[in-house]
Amino acid sequence: MRCGKMAAPLPPAAGTPGAWGGVRRRCQRLLYWVPVLFISSILCWSYYAYVTQLCLCECRLVCLVAYHVFFMLFVWSYWKTIFTLPMNPSKEFHLSYSDKESLEREPRGESQQEVLRRAAKDLPIYTRTMSGAIRYCDRCHLVKPDRCHHCSVCDKCILKMDHHCPWVNNCVGFSNYKFFLLFLAYSLLYCLFIAATDLQYFIKFWTNGLPDTQAKFHIMFLFFAAAMFSVSLSSLFGYHCWLVSKNKSTLEVFRAPIFRHRTDKNGFSLGFSKNLRQVFGDEKKYWLLPVFSSLGDGCSFPTCLVNQDPEQASTPGGLNSSSKNENHLFPAKPLRDSQSHLLTDTPSWSETTAKAEKGKVGMSNPALTMENET
């Protein structure tokens, strides 16, 4: 070994706990793809059964064209949901090396509170834990942005996490939530279309109106599968449409977001139209296509606060802090234009006010205790 160079670490020997742990993780990653392979196999079989055994045999060219439109949109949105990587918090939310050392070195108490206050004073965060502490992830070593949660399967913090979906082997969050909604919509339309166009042949099957060939069994099972998936998908799609209309995630339904003033289950709701635009964007021509058009950066969100607490930063444009039922621009750092214009019904912050409030946000936080969340 040459002087001044360190030898590369040796891989764990076979039979050691580290080696077995790596094998186990690889096996788990392979098992996570089983639901995706199951859906893909059902999709391939349905294509064969509908196109080859039904449309081509019956010369139904119009149905064949319409089927391929639904099929392509279904596959496109499903692909985007699976392979769009979830977005993680940006570097500004990670603790610096010195802050991490201080947090590990100091005993749990006021000293750790001070470290978190210093790290979060300029960050656009307004939600807290149940005990009133800043939401901190001890696995990723970062201050969690609003609506961000740590996924135990991905072992990462995911921006605006909704849930981890085994059917797509991916976390559904800010980066792919629109794709997930379109996947549910197009898969439901795909199943309904198959069930509707296959119904007459399904009836003929039970009345012995079909010739005794292999195709009759494909037709029967195709209708059963399409009808069964239509029922389950309609309930799931309806639930997520309701979430979009209320600007909630699945996690926020089970645990309402806690702001500095109080818990507010509708704290991020801006009204149906603005909630819809936050997910699908402003340009309607992209709404039905699996292309990213959601507003914002996933780290900060406009919110509607009621009965704002006195420790909160002063309201924009010199408004009285006791005013109710008004949309307030959050955070102290200006939101991106795509987010800010959702709040056009209220005055925007002036640059001088924003700069003044930027220095006050960290000082106005209540006494915080460190609490680890997953």
Rosetta blueprint (number, residue, H / E / L):
1 M L
2 R L
3 C L
4 G L
5 K L
6 M L
7 A L
8 A L
9 P L
10 L L
11 P L
12 P L
13 A L
14 A L
15 G L
16 T L
17 P H
18 G H
19 A H
20 W H
21 G H
22 G H
23 V H
24 R H
25 R H
26 R H
27 C H
28 Q H
29 R H
30 L H
31 L H
32 Y L
33 W L
34 V H
35 P H
36 V H
37 L H
38 F H
39 I H
40 S H
41 S H
42 I H
43 L H
44 C H
45 W H
46 S H
47 Y H
48 Y H
49 A H
50 Y H
51 V H
52 T H
53 Q H
54 L H
55 C H
56 L H
57 C H
58 E H
59 C L
60 R L
61 L H
62 V H
63 C H
64 L H
65 V H
66 A H
67 Y H
68 H H
69 V H
70 F H
71 F H
72 M H
73 L H
74 F H
75 V H
76 W H
77 S H
78 Y H
79 W H
80 K H
81 T H
82 I H
83 F H
84 T L
85 L L
86 P L
87 M L
88 N L
89 P L
90 S L
91 K H
92 E H
93 F H
94 H E
95 L L
96 S L
97 Y H
98 S H
99 D H
100 K H
101 E H
102 S H
103 L H
104 E H
105 R H
106 E L
107 P L
108 R L
109 G L
110 E H
111 S H
112 Q H
113 Q H
114 E H
115 V H
116 L H
117 R H
118 R H
119 A H
120 A H
121 K L
122 D L
123 L L
124 P L
125 I L
126 Y L
127 T E
128 R E
129 T L
130 M L
131 S L
132 G L
133 A L
134 I E
135 R E
136 Y E
137 C E
138 D L
139 R L
140 C L
141 H L
142 L E
143 V E
144 K L
145 P L
146 D L
147 R L
148 C L
149 H E
150 H E
151 C E
152 S L
153 V L
154 C L
155 D L
156 K E
157 C E
158 I E
159 L L
160 K L
161 M L
162 D L
163 H E
164 H E
165 C E
166 P L
167 W L
168 V L
169 N L
170 N E
171 C E
172 V E
173 G L
174 F L
175 S L
176 N L
177 Y H
178 K H
179 F H
180 F H
181 L H
182 L H
183 F H
184 L H
185 A H
186 Y H
187 S H
188 L H
189 L H
190 Y H
191 C H
192 L H
193 F H
194 I H
195 A H
196 A H
197 T H
198 D H
199 L H
200 Q H
201 Y H
202 F H
203 I H
204 K H
205 F H
206 W H
207 T L
208 N L
209 G L
210 L L
211 P L
212 D L
213 T L
214 Q H
215 A H
216 K H
217 F H
218 H H
219 I H
220 M H
221 F H
222 L H
223 F H
224 F H
225 A H
226 A H
227 A H
228 M H
229 F H
230 S H
231 V H
232 S H
233 L H
234 S H
235 S H
236 L H
237 F H
238 G H
239 Y H
240 H H
241 C H
242 W H
243 L H
244 V H
245 S H
246 K H
247 N L
248 K L
249 S L
250 T H
251 L H
252 E H
253 V H
254 F H
255 R L
256 A L
257 P L
258 I E
259 F E
260 R L
261 H L
262 R L
263 T E
264 D L
265 K L
266 N L
267 G L
268 F L
269 S L
270 L L
271 G L
272 F H
273 S H
274 K H
275 N H
276 L H
277 R H
278 Q H
279 V H
280 F H
281 G L
282 D L
283 E L
284 K H
285 K H
286 Y H
287 W L
288 L L
289 L L
290 P L
291 V L
292 F L
293 S L
294 S L
295 L L
296 G L
297 D L
298 G L
299 C L
300 S L
301 F L
302 P L
303 T E
304 C L
305 L L
306 V L
307 N L
308 Q L
309 D L
310 P L
311 E L
312 Q L
313 A L
314 S L
315 T L
316 P H
317 G H
318 G H
319 L L
320 N L
321 S L
322 S L
323 S L
324 K L
325 N L
326 E L
327 N L
328 H E
329 L L
330 F L
331 P L
332 A L
333 K L
334 P L
335 L L
336 R L
337 D H
338 S H
339 Q H
340 S H
341 H H
342 L H
343 L H
344 T L
345 D L
346 T L
347 P L
348 S L
349 W L
350 S L
351 E H
352 T H
353 T H
354 A H
355 K H
356 A H
357 E H
358 K H
359 G H
360 K H
361 V H
362 G L
363 M L
364 S L
365 N L
366 P L
367 A L
368 L L
369 T L
370 M L
371 E E
372 N E
373 E L
374 T L
